[in-house]
Amino acid sequence: MKKSFHRQLRNTGFTLVELVIVILILGILAAVAAPRMFDAAGGARSNGTRHSLVVIR
């Protein structure tokens, strides 16, 4: 009975290779998404400034 429990316990979880692959994929996605988010924030700030100038005039 102990042997089967030990086998089940040993086979659960992720391997180091699987974890490294997931971390690499997340890093690539973050590297692609981050510049787009910063560009969108800069564009929103620029539009807000333009709107403020129109209101002031």
KAJOZI-V982213 format. One record per pair of residues at least 4 apart in sequence whose C-alpha atoms are under 8 Angstrom apart, sorted by the first residue. I is the first residue (numbers start at 1). J is the second residue. Records with the same first field share a line. If there is no record, write none. Layout:
BEGIN
I: J  J
END
This chain:
BEGIN
1: 5
2: 6
3: 7
4: 8
5: 9
6: 10
7: 11
8: 12
14: 18  19
15: 19
16: 20
17: 21
18: 22
19: 23
20: 24
21: 25
22: 26
23: 27
24: 28
25: 29
26: 30
27: 31
28: 32
29: 33
30: 34
31: 35
32: 36
33: 37
34: 38
35: 39
36: 40
37: 41
38: 42
39: 43
40: 44
41: 45
42: 46
43: 47
44: 48
45: 49
46: 50
47: 51
48: 52
49: 53
50: 54
51: 55
52: 56
53: 57
END
